[in-house]
């Protein structure tokens, strides 16, 4: 058995597990905010909630930040 190869595989498995956990949290947050919007919540309030969540876990929502930029929300409601 190659100990170095096993260690590499175990590191990759751990990174995948952490990524899955992070994505599950992000998905739950986005689903919650989508529900709030469907139920009539203010787009501004939802955007603030998403930015607050991003501030608490900066790595989680960075890639999706553009989804709730003011200009994009205004265009969607025009």
C-alpha positions as CSV (number, residue, x, y, z in Angstrom):
1,X,0.0,0.0,0.0
2,X,1.3,3.5,-0.9
3,X,0.8,5.6,2.2
4,X,1.3,8.9,0.3
5,X,-1.4,8.0,-2.3
6,X,-3.8,7.0,0.5
7,X,-3.1,10.3,2.4
8,X,-3.8,12.2,-0.9
9,X,-7.1,10.3,-1.4
10,X,-8.1,11.0,2.2
11,X,-7.4,14.7,1.8
12,X,-9.4,14.8,-1.3
13,X,-12.3,13.0,0.3
14,X,-12.2,15.5,3.2
15,X,-12.2,18.4,0.9
16,X,-15.2,17.0,-1.0
17,X,-17.1,16.4,2.3
18,X,-16.4,20.0,3.4
19,X,-17.5,21.3,0.0
20,X,-20.7,19.3,0.1
21,X,-21.5,20.6,3.6
22,X,-20.8,24.2,2.5
23,X,-23.0,23.8,-0.6
24,X,-25.8,22.3,1.5
25,X,-25.8,25.3,3.8
26,X,-25.8,27.7,0.9
27,X,-28.6,25.8,-0.8
28,X,-30.7,25.9,2.3
29,X,-30.1,29.7,2.7
30,X,-31.0,30.4,-1.0
31,X,-34.1,28.2,-0.8
32,X,-35.2,30.1,2.3
33,X,-34.7,33.5,0.7
34,X,-36.5,32.4,-2.5
35,X,-39.4,31.3,-0.4
36,X,-39.4,34.7,1.3
37,X,-39.5,36.4,-2.0
38,X,-42.4,34.2,-3.2
39,X,-44.3,35.1,-0.1
40,X,-43.9,38.8,-0.7
41,X,-40.8,39.8,1.2
42,X,-39.0,42.9,0.1
43,X,-36.2,42.2,-2.4
44,X,-34.1,44.6,-0.4
45,X,-34.7,42.7,2.8
46,X,-33.8,39.4,1.1
47,X,-30.7,41.0,-0.4
48,X,-29.6,42.3,3.0
49,X,-30.1,38.8,4.5
50,X,-28.0,37.3,1.8
51,X,-25.2,39.8,2.3
52,X,-25.3,39.2,6.1
53,X,-25.0,35.5,5.5
54,X,-22.0,36.1,3.2
55,X,-20.4,38.3,5.9
56,X,-20.8,35.5,8.4
57,X,-19.3,32.9,6.1
58,X,-17.3,34.8,3.5
59,X,-16.3,31.8,1.3
60,X,-19.8,30.4,0.9
61,X,-21.7,32.9,-1.1
62,X,-19.0,34.8,-2.9
63,X,-19.5,33.1,-6.3
64,X,-23.3,33.8,-6.2
65,X,-23.1,37.4,-5.0
66,X,-24.1,38.8,-8.4
67,X,-27.5,37.1,-8.1
68,X,-28.6,39.7,-5.6
69,X,-26.9,42.9,-6.8
70,X,-29.4,45.8,-6.8
71,X,-29.2,46.4,-10.6
72,X,-30.1,42.8,-11.3
73,X,-33.0,42.9,-8.9
74,X,-34.3,46.1,-10.4
75,X,-34.1,44.7,-13.9
76,X,-36.1,41.6,-12.8
77,X,-38.9,43.7,-11.5
78,X,-39.0,46.2,-14.4
